[in-house]
Amino acid sequence: MMRRIDQINPWINERIPLFLLFSGVLVGCGGTTGGSDFLPLPDPIPAPALTITDLSPRTVSVGQTPTFVVSFRVEAPAGIRGSNAFLASVTTPLGNFVTLGAFDASQLPGCSIGATACTVTGLTLTQNSFTPTQTGSHQLTISVFDQRDRLGSGSLTFNSVL
């Protein structure tokens, strides 16, 4: 004659549900903590880089609005962004930041949307937002954004005189 297991040992009915409950908790906890111990890997594609190779004029007169002509080289392994990919700005001796203009990649000769490298030669920055009001060293900066919205920039200094 066969007897049920709970007739052989009555405490099994009380212990099995607890065993199943604790097993489920342990499995659940192990599953949620296993992946969170790892740090995210750094992006294997480097951020863009921009090098200004030429700037003129290098000396401007106080009170006169300059027209800059600039040349630069861009390396953007993730590709150059399309809209407002480039930003030209001036930082004054007092640290004020003046935007000269923003440009799409397609507006610059030698560059295109998604390009991983380009060279711009003799870009004329016709602007009316910056007129030096003091003498001293200023900094012209060209910045570029890649398709991952990461920033690269390059700068050259110029002086304003009386």
Secondary structure, DSSP 4 states (H G I P E B T S, - for coil): ----HHHH-TTHHHHHHHHHHHHHHHHHHHHHHTGGGSPPPPPSSPPPEEEEEEEE-SEEETT----EEEEEEEE-TT-B-STT-EEEEEE-TT--EEEEEEE-GGGSTT--TT-SEEEEEEEEE--SS----S-EEEEEEEEEEBTT--EEEEEEEEEEE-
